[in-house]
């Protein structure tokens, strides 16, 4: 595994806008993440704090070339996103070369949201991030902070894969500014504009239905260490 924080060009003080889903009040998710983080504590990774759990939807761009006027235009366009509130399931536990994370199902509503955000970026003339075809939804709970063999991590993660998933109700998407600080990142919602955009409720969430809101069977959970 590689160091999550070792990213060429991402220097201290660099600031970048991202679209994110955040879950600081999702008690079921917070409890599951905390349980998994405690079980993996011996690995010495950097756990994601409870108020920092998120799904990175789309990179917007560095704050230098992206003007505040463009940010305001982007927020105005995003008010009319063709999206409604939806429900996800966060399944323990998978990973990548640099992190341990929950797999998310179903993908369909998240993919649709990514495509809508990408369209808004393009209409404003903002660089944006990866195309929707390359987007793989996930939710990180711990970041790897050094080079290490993957086998001990895979063995530790395997013990947690039988736990039931957490239900996530997604009602907002936020425009967030991340700052690189002393080899790590920190950030918060944009302070100059209202960045939390609320979706109208779906019929399933109004009825308290705990199935994924697209009504389809859930995708199989990706195997550990899937790309």
C-alpha positions in Angstrom: 0.0 0.0 0.0 1.1 3.6 -0.6 1.0 6.8 1.4 -2.4 8.5 0.8 -0.8 11.9 1.6 2.1 11.6 -0.8 0.6 13.4 -3.8 2.9 15.3 -6.2 1.7 18.9 -6.8 -0.4 19.0 -3.7 1.8 21.3 -1.7 1.2 22.8 1.8 -1.3 25.7 1.6 -2.9 24.6 -1.6 -6.7 25.1 -1.6 -9.1 23.3 -3.9 -12.9 23.2 -4.2 -14.8 19.9 -4.2 -18.4 18.8 -4.3 -19.0 16.4 -1.3 -21.7 14.5 0.5 -21.2 14.8 4.3 -22.6 12.8 7.2 -21.9 14.4 10.5 -25.4 13.6 11.8 -25.7 10.1 10.4 -25.6 8.2 13.8 -25.8 4.7 12.3 -22.8 5.4 10.0 -20.8 7.1 12.7 -21.3 4.1 15.0 -20.2 1.6 12.3 -17.2 3.7 11.3 -16.1 4.1 14.9 -16.4 0.3 15.5 -14.3 -0.5 12.4 -11.7 2.2 13.2 -11.2 0.8 16.7 -10.8 -2.7 15.3 -8.2 -1.4 12.9 -6.4 0.8 15.4 -3.3 -1.5 15.6 -2.5 -0.8 11.9 -1.6 2.8 12.8 -3.5 4.5 9.9 -5.1 7.9 10.1 -8.8 7.5 11.0 -11.2 10.0 9.4 -12.9 11.9 12.3 -16.6 11.6 12.8 -17.2 15.1 11.5 -15.1 14.5 8.5 -16.7 11.4 7.0 -17.6 12.2 3.4 -18.1 11.0 -0.2 -16.0 13.0 -2.6 -18.3 13.6 -5.5 -16.3 15.8 -7.9 -13.2 18.0 -7.9 -14.1 21.5 -9.0 -10.7 23.1 -9.2 -8.0 25.0 -7.3 -9.1 28.3 -5.7 -6.6 30.4 -7.7 -8.0 29.8 -11.2 -11.6 29.4 -10.0 -13.0 32.9 -9.3 -15.6 33.7 -6.6 -17.8 34.8 -9.4 -17.6 31.3 -11.0 -18.3 29.8 -7.6 -21.5 31.9 -7.3 -22.6 30.9 -10.8 -21.9 27.3 -10.0 -24.0 27.5 -6.8 -26.8 29.2 -8.7 -26.9 26.4 -11.3 -26.7 23.7 -8.7 -29.9 25.0 -7.1 -31.7 23.4 -10.0 -30.0 20.1 -10.1 -32.3 17.3 -11.4 -31.8 15.3 -8.2 -34.0 14.2 -5.3 -33.1 12.9 -1.8 -31.9 9.3 -2.0 -30.8 6.5 0.3 -27.5 4.6 0.3 -26.1 1.6 2.1 -22.5 1.8 3.4 -21.1 -1.7 3.5 -17.9 -2.7 5.4 -15.3 -3.1 4.3 -13.1 -2.6 1.2 -10.1 -0.5 0.3 -7.6 0.9 -2.2 -3.8 1.4 -2.3 -4.1 4.4 0.1 -7.3 3.9 2.2 -9.8 1.7 3.9 -13.4 2.5 3.0 -17.0 1.5 2.9 -18.5 0.3 -0.4 -21.8 2.1 -1.3 -24.9 0.8 -3.0 -26.8 1.5 -5.1 -24.6 3.4 -7.4 -27.3 4.8 -9.7 -28.4 7.9 -7.8 -24.8 8.9 -7.0 -23.8 8.5 -10.6 -26.7 10.6 -11.7 -25.7 13.3 -9.2 -22.1 13.2 -10.4 -23.2 13.7 -14.0 -25.4 16.7 -13.0 -22.6 18.3 -11.1 -20.2 17.7 -14.0 -22.6 19.4 -16.3 -22.9 22.4 -14.0 -19.1 22.7 -13.8 -18.8 22.6 -17.6 -21.5 25.3 -18.1 -19.6 27.7 -15.8 -16.3 26.9 -17.5 -14.6 25.3 -14.5 -11.9 22.7 -15.0 -13.7 20.0 -13.0 -12.5 16.5 -12.2 -12.7 13.0 -13.6 -15.6 12.1 -16.0 -18.6 10.3 -14.7 -17.5 7.1 -16.5 -14.5 7.0 -14.1 -16.4 7.7 -10.9 -16.4 4.9 -8.3 -18.5 5.9 -5.2 -16.9 5.1 -1.8 -16.6 6.4 1.7 -13.2 6.4 3.4 -12.8 5.7 7.1 -9.0 5.5 7.4 -6.0 6.8 5.3 -2.8 4.9 4.9 0.2 7.0 6.0 3.2 5.0 4.8 4.3 2.3 2.4 3.4 -1.2 3.8 2.5 -4.7 2.6 -1.3 -5.1 2.0 -1.6 -8.6 3.3 -1.9 -7.7 7.1 -4.5 -5.0 6.2 -6.5 -7.4 4.1 -6.6 -9.9 6.9 -7.7 -7.3 9.5 -10.4 -6.0 7.1 -11.8 -9.4 6.4 -12.9 -9.8 10.0 -15.2 -6.8 9.6 -16.9 -7.6 6.3 -19.7 -9.6 7.9 -21.1 -6.6 9.7 -24.5 -5.2 8.4 -24.4 -2.0 6.4 -25.4 1.4 7.6 -28.3 3.3 6.1 -27.5 6.8 4.7 -30.1 9.3 3.7 -28.6 11.8 1.3 -30.5 15.1 1.4 -27.8 17.7 0.5 -24.6 18.1 -1.5 -22.0 20.6 -0.3 -19.3 22.7 -2.0 -16.2 22.4 0.2 -12.8 24.1 0.2 -10.0 21.7 1.2 -6.7 23.1 2.4 -3.4 21.2 2.4 -1.8 21.7 5.8 1.5 20.2 7.0 1.1 17.1 4.9 -2.5 16.6 5.6 -5.8 18.1 4.5 -8.5 20.0 6.3 -11.4 22.0 5.3 -14.9 23.2 5.8 -17.9 24.6 3.9 -17.2 27.7 1.8 -17.6 30.7 4.1 -18.5 33.2 1.4 -21.6 31.5 0.0 -24.4 29.1 1.0 -22.8 25.8 0.0 -25.3 23.2 1.3 -27.8 22.5 -1.4 -30.9 20.6 -0.3 -32.7 18.0 -2.4 -36.5 17.6 -2.4 -37.5 14.4 -0.6 -38.1 11.1 -2.4 -41.3 9.1 -2.0 -39.4 6.3 -0.4 -37.7 8.5 2.2 -41.1 10.0 3.1 -42.5 6.5 3.7 -39.6 5.4 5.8 -38.7 2.6 3.3 -35.2 1.4 4.0 -34.6 -0.1 0.6 -32.4 1.8 -1.9 -34.7 4.5 -3.4 -34.3 3.4 -7.0 -36.3 0.2 -6.2 -33.7 -2.1 -7.7 -31.8 -5.0 -6.1 -28.6 -3.9 -4.5 -25.3 -4.4 -6.5 -23.0 -7.1 -5.1 -20.5 -5.5 -2.7 -17.2 -5.1 -4.5 -14.4 -7.4 -3.2 -11.8 -6.0 -0.8 -9.2 -3.8 -2.5 -11.2 -3.3 -5.6 -10.0 -0.4 -7.7 
